[in-house]
Structure formats: structure tokens, C-alpha cells
Amino acid sequence: MKYAVVGTSHFGYEAVQTLLKQDPNAEIHLYEAGAESSFMG
């Protein structure tokens, strides 16, 4: 399944980790408004 996560704060990081635990074959796209990620740097 495909997922989009908006924001790379702690919440975004945890969302990705949870999605991967539930669906190891997930296609995940991360989106951040800033030029650099705020958490996963």
C-alpha cells in the first residue's frame, strides 16, 4: 500500500515506524514544508 506522511517532526517519524511495522512492504513518501527535515535530519 502507498502512504503519504506530511511533516518530519517526531510525529512523522513515529508514523513511518508504525506503518512499517504494520506493512513492511509499504511505499511511504515523506513531505516537509521546510528545506530541511525537522527531526529525521
C-alpha positions as CSV (number, residue, x, y, z in Angstrom):
1,M,0.0,0.0,0.0
2,K,1.1,3.6,-0.5
3,Y,1.2,6.2,2.2
4,A,2.0,9.9,2.5
5,V,3.3,11.4,5.7
6,V,3.3,15.2,5.9
7,G,5.9,16.6,8.3
8,T,9.1,15.1,9.6
9,S,8.7,16.0,13.2
10,H,8.7,13.4,15.9
11,F,5.1,12.5,14.9
12,G,6.1,12.0,11.3
13,Y,8.9,9.7,12.3
14,E,6.7,7.7,14.6
15,A,4.0,7.4,11.9
16,V,6.6,5.9,9.5
17,Q,7.8,3.4,12.1
18,T,4.2,2.3,12.9
19,L,3.4,2.0,9.2
20,L,6.5,-0.1,8.5
21,K,5.7,-2.4,11.5
22,Q,2.1,-3.0,10.2
23,D,3.1,-3.1,6.5
24,P,6.8,-3.9,5.8
25,N,6.3,-3.5,2.1
26,A,4.7,-0.1,2.4
27,E,5.6,2.6,-0.1
28,I,6.0,5.7,2.1
29,H,6.5,9.3,0.8
30,L,7.6,12.0,3.3
31,Y,6.8,15.6,2.7
32,E,8.3,18.6,4.6
33,A,7.5,22.2,4.0
34,G,11.0,23.4,5.0
35,A,14.2,23.0,3.1
36,E,15.5,20.5,5.8
37,S,13.7,17.9,7.8
38,S,13.0,19.0,11.4
39,F,13.6,15.6,13.1
40,M,15.0,12.9,10.8
41,G,17.8,15.1,9.6
